[in-house]
C-alpha cells in the first residue's frame, strides 16, 4: 500500500490485476538480465501472464451459473404443458424459444465483446437477466412464457459466451486451451446440474419458484463479478487495466503500431495445424453493424470455424434430442419419477463432463482431430446403451456418462481450435459464429425430439440421436486433413 493512499484497500479485482501484473513484471526483469528462456520471452512479447487459478475458477463458475438459466425448463416440460395447456408433442417449443434467444444473442450481443468493454457488458447483461428471470416466474400465459424464455435464452447465452471469450482473451496463448477447457467444464456442469436443481426446487415449491430462485442467484453473482472480474485495458486486448512495465509497454506498442486496424493480419494456425484463410476483421473504427457483418464474414471464410461449427451443430442436435425427451418416458409409467429424480440424472452427466476437461489440453498439443474421432465414437455407443431404458435404468446411466463425456470433449476441442485460428481481437466474434451452429442444432434437436417421441416413443428418439451422430462421424471423417488421416490410422 502506497503512502499516498493510506486508507484505500485494494478490491479483489484490483488484487487479481496486481497479481497478473506482478507476474509480467517479474518476467520482464528476468528477460532484461538474460535469464529467461525462449518460451518465456515469447510469452513476454505476447503480454499475457498466466491466469491465477482462482480467476479461472471464477470464469468457470460464472459461466456455469449463466448457462443454467437456459436449461432450467427441460425437466419442467410436463409441468409447463399442464399449467399452460400445451400438448406433449408441442411443448418442445418452450426449449426452442430459449434457443431462438440463444441465436439472437450470438448474432447481435456476443460480438459486442470485441467492440466495447467486456467487463461492463457482462455486468449489464447479468442485470437484465435478473429481470428476465422474474418475468418468467410471473408469466400469466403461454405467450408470455415463450417471450420470457426467449429473453432468458438471449441473456444467459450472451453471458456464457461472453465469459468464455473473456477468459480466452486474458489467458496466455500456451494455456488458452486449458483455460477454455476449465471454463467449458463449468458450462457443461452448469447446464447439467441446472436440471437437478430445477427438478428439486419444482418439487418443493413449483416451477415458478425455479425462476424466482434463479433471479436471486443472478443478483448475488452480479455482486461477486463486480468486485472480481479483471478490467481490460482496451477492447479485445489480453492485458489488464494495471499499468504495464516499461519492457512490456514497448512490446505492446510495437505490436499494435505495426498492424493497421484495417490491414489484414497474418493467418493463424489452428491447433490441428490447418491454416485459417480469413484474416481477422477489425471493426473497431466502423461501428456496431460492421462488427455484426464481420462475424458472418468469419463464418463464410474461416475453414476451421466452418468445419468445427458443423460438428457442433450435429453434436448439440444429438445432445438436445436426448435431454429434451428424457423427462417424457421417465415421468410416465413404469418409472413415474419425480422432477427431483429426473433432474438427478444431470449429476450423472456431470461425471462425463468433468472427465472431458483435459480435451483442451490435448488440443493445445495437436491432438484435436484424434480427440474428436474418439469422442464421436463414444457418443454413438451411448445411444446404443440408452436404447435399453425399457430394460434397466443402468443402461441409461452408463449411456449418459458416455454421451456427456463425448459431447464435452468435442465442444472443448472445437473452441480451443477456433480460438487458435484467429487473434484475440476476434475471439468474441469467433465464439458467436461457432455458437450460432450450436443454437441451430439445439433448436432443431428439441423440436424433432418431442415430435418423434409422440410418434415412435423412446426407441425412435434413440434411433434419431444415433443417426445424427453417424452423420457427425461421417462429416468429421471427410474433413480430416489428409496428413491427419495417416496419423490417425
Residue pairs with C-beta under 8 A, 6 or more apart in sequence:
1 8
1 9
10 18
11 227
12 227
12 228
13 227
13 228
13 229
13 230
13 231
16 52
16 54
16 55
16 228
16 230
16 240
17 230
17 231
17 240
17 241
17 242
18 242
19 52
20 49
20 51
20 52
20 230
20 240
20 242
21 49
21 240
21 242
21 243
21 244
21 245
23 49
23 50
24 44
24 47
24 49
24 244
24 245
24 248
25 245
27 36
27 40
27 43
27 44
27 49
28 44
28 245
28 246
28 247
28 248
29 245
30 36
30 40
31 40
31 41
31 44
31 247
32 247
36 44
39 174
43 49
43 172
43 173
43 174
44 247
44 248
44 251
45 251
45 255
46 172
46 173
46 238
47 238
47 239
47 244
47 248
47 251
47 252
47 255
48 170
48 171
48 172
48 173
48 238
48 239
49 172
50 171
50 172
50 175
51 167
51 170
51 171
51 172
51 175
51 179
55 170
55 228
55 230
56 167
56 179
56 182
56 183
57 182
58 224
58 225
58 228
58 229
59 163
59 164
59 166
59 167
59 179
59 182
59 183
59 186
60 182
60 183
60 185
60 186
60 187
61 186
62 159
62 163
62 186
62 221
62 224
62 225
63 159
63 160
63 163
63 164
63 167
63 183
63 184
63 186
63 187
63 190
64 186
64 187
64 189
64 190
64 191
64 193
65 190
65 217
65 218
65 221
66 126
66 129
66 156
66 159
66 160
66 163
66 190
66 221
67 156
67 157
67 159
67 160
67 187
67 190
67 191
67 194
68 156
68 190
68 191
68 193
68 194
68 197
68 214
69 129
69 133
69 152
69 155
69 156
69 194
69 214
69 218
70 98
70 101
70 102
70 152
70 153
70 156
70 157
70 160
70 191
70 194
71 191
71 194
71 195
71 198
71 323
72 194
72 195
72 197
72 198
72 210
72 211
72 214
73 80
73 94
73 95
73 98
73 149
73 198
74 95
74 194
74 195
74 198
74 323
74 324
74 326
74 327
75 195
75 198
75 199
75 202
75 327
75 339
75 342
75 343
76 198
76 199
76 202
76 207
76 210
76 327
76 339
77 91
77 92
77 94
77 95
77 324
77 327
77 328
77 450
78 88
78 91
78 327
78 328
78 331
79 202
79 206
79 207
79 339
80 86
80 91
80 94
80 145
80 207
81 87
81 88
81 91
83 207
84 141
84 142
84 145
85 142
86 93
86 94
86 142
88 328
88 450
88 453
88 454
89 450
89 451
89 454
90 450
91 450
92 324
92 446
92 447
92 449
92 450
92 451
93 146
93 447
94 145
94 146
94 149
95 320
95 324
95 442
95 443
95 446
96 443
96 446
96 447
97 146
97 147
97 149
97 150
97 153
98 149
98 150
98 152
98 153
98 156
99 153
99 439
99 442
99 443
99 446
100 150
100 153
100 439
100 443
101 149
101 150
101 151
101 152
101 153
101 154
101 155
101 156
101 157
102 153
102 154
102 156
102 157
102 435
102 438
102 439
102 442
102 443
103 436
103 439
103 440
103 443
104 150
104 154
105 153
105 154
105 155
105 157
105 158
105 161
106 157
106 161
106 432
106 433
106 435
106 436
106 439
107 292
107 295
107 432
107 436
108 292
109 125
109 154
109 158
109 162
110 157
110 158
110 161
110 162
110 165
110 428
110 429
110 431
110 432
110 435
111 291
111 292
111 294
111 295
111 428
111 429
111 432
112 121
112 288
112 291
112 428
113 121
113 162
113 165
113 166
113 236
113 427
113 428
114 235
114 236
114 283
114 284
114 291
114 425
114 426
114 427
114 428
114 429
115 235
115 236
115 283
115 284
115 288
115 291
116 235
117 231
117 232
117 235
118 162
118 165
118 166
118 169
118 232
118 235
118 428
119 166
119 229
119 230
119 231
119 232
121 162
122 159
122 162
122 163
122 166
122 225
122 229
123 222
123 225
123 226
123 229
125 155
125 158
125 159
125 162
126 155
126 159
126 218
126 221
126 222
126 225
127 222
128 151
128 155
129 152
129 155
129 156
129 159
129 218
130 215
130 218
130 219
130 222
132 148
132 151
132 152
132 154
132 155
133 152
133 211
133 212
133 214
133 215
133 218
134 211
134 212
134 215
135 144
135 147
135 148
135 151
136 145
136 148
136 149
136 151
136 152
136 211
137 208
137 209
137 210
137 211
137 212
137 215
138 208
139 145
139 148
152 211
157 435
157 439
160 187
161 428
161 431
161 432
161 435
162 428
163 183
164 180
164 183
164 184
164 187
164 415
164 431
165 427
165 428
165 430
165 431
166 229
167 179
167 180
167 183
168 176
168 179
168 180
168 415
168 419
168 424
168 427
168 431
169 232
169 236
169 237
169 238
169 424
169 427
170 230
170 232
170 238
170 240
171 179
171 180
171 238
174 364
175 364
176 364
176 416
176 419
176 420
177 271
177 360
177 361
177 363
177 364
177 412
177 416
177 419
177 420
178 360
178 361
178 364
179 360
180 360
180 412
180 415
180 416
180 419
181 357
181 358
181 359
181 360
181 361
181 412
181 416
182 357
182 360
184 360
184 408
184 411
184 412
184 415
185 353
185 354
185 356
185 357
185 408
185 412
188 349
188 350
188 353
188 356
188 404
188 407
188 408
188 411
189 350
189 353
189 354
192 346
192 347
192 349
192 350
192 353
192 404
193 346
193 347
193 350
194 346
195 323
195 342
195 343
195 345
195 346
196 340
196 343
196 344
196 345
196 346
196 347
197 210
197 343
198 207
198 210
198 339
198 343
199 338
199 339
199 340
199 341
199 342
199 343
199 344
200 339
200 340
200 343
201 209
201 210
201 213
202 209
202 210
202 339
202 340
203 338
203 339
203 340
230 240
230 241
231 240
231 241
232 239
232 240
232 241
233 239
233 240
233 241
233 242
233 244
235 284
236 284
236 424
236 425
236 426
236 427
236 428
237 424
237 425
238 424
239 252
244 252
259 265
261 282
261 284
261 285
262 282
262 285
264 279
265 279
265 280
265 282
265 423
266 279
267 275
267 276
267 277
267 279
268 275
268 276
268 280
268 420
268 421
268 422
268 423
269 275
269 276
269 420
269 421
270 276
270 304
270 368
270 417
270 418
270 420
270 421
271 363
271 364
271 366
271 368
271 413
271 416
271 417
271 420
272 363
272 366
272 368
272 369
272 417
272 481
272 484
273 366
273 481
273 483
273 484
274 303
274 304
274 481
276 302
276 303
276 304
276 305
276 421
276 422
277 301
277 302
277 303
278 297
278 298
278 301
278 302
278 422
280 422
280 423
280 425
280 426
281 294
281 297
281 298
281 426
281 429
282 425
283 290
283 291
283 293
283 294
291 429
294 429
295 429
295 432
295 433
296 433
298 305
298 422
298 426
298 429
298 430
298 433
299 305
299 306
299 309
299 433
299 436
302 418
302 421
302 422
302 430
302 433
304 417
304 418
304 421
305 418
305 421
305 430
305 433
305 434
307 479
308 414
308 417
308 418
308 434
309 414
309 433
309 434
309 436
309 437
310 437
310 475
311 372
311 410
311 414
311 472
311 475
311 476
312 410
312 411
312 414
312 434
312 435
312 437
312 438
312 441
313 437
313 438
313 440
313 441
314 441
314 468
314 469
314 471
314 472
314 475
315 376
315 379
315 407
315 410
315 411
315 441
315 469
315 472
316 407
316 437
316 438
316 441
316 442
316 445
317 441
317 442
317 444
317 445
317 448
317 468
318 379
318 383
318 403
318 407
318 445
318 465
318 468
318 469
318 472
319 403
319 407
319 442
319 445
320 441
320 442
320 443
320 445
320 446
320 449
321 445
321 446
321 448
321 449
321 461
321 464
321 465
321 468
322 386
322 400
322 403
322 449
322 461
322 465
324 445
324 446
324 449
324 450
325 449
325 450
325 452
325 453
325 458
325 461
326 342
326 345
327 342
328 450
328 453
329 335
329 389
329 453
329 457
329 458
330 337
330 341
330 342
330 345
331 337
331 339
331 342
335 393
345 396
345 397
345 400
348 397
348 400
348 401
349 400
349 401
349 403
349 404
350 404
351 401
351 404
352 400
352 401
352 402
352 403
352 404
352 405
352 406
352 407
352 408
353 404
353 405
353 408
355 405
356 375
356 404
356 405
356 406
356 408
356 409
356 412
357 408
357 412
359 371
359 375
359 408
359 409
359 410
359 412
359 413
359 416
360 412
360 413
360 415
360 416
362 368
362 370
362 371
362 413
363 371
363 412
363 413
363 416
363 417
363 420
364 416
368 413
368 416
368 417
369 480
369 481
369 484
369 488
370 487
370 488
371 409
371 410
371 413
372 409
372 410
372 413
372 476
373 473
373 476
373 477
373 480
373 488
374 406
374 409
375 405
375 406
375 407
375 409
375 410
375 413
376 406
376 410
376 469
376 472
376 473
376 476
377 406
377 473
378 402
378 403
378 405
378 406
378 409
379 402
379 403
379 406
379 407
379 410
379 469
379 472
380 466
380 469
380 470
380 473
381 402
382 398
382 399
382 400
382 401
382 402
382 403
382 406
383 399
383 403
383 462
383 465
383 466
383 469
384 399
384 466
385 395
385 396
385 398
385 399
385 402
386 395
386 396
386 399
386 400
386 403
386 462
386 465
387 395
387 458
387 459
387 462
387 463
388 395
388 396
389 395
389 396
389 458
390 458
414 434
415 431
415 434
418 430
418 431
418 434
419 427
419 430
419 431
421 430
422 430
445 468
448 464
449 461
449 464
452 460
452 461
452 464
453 460
453 461
456 463
480 488
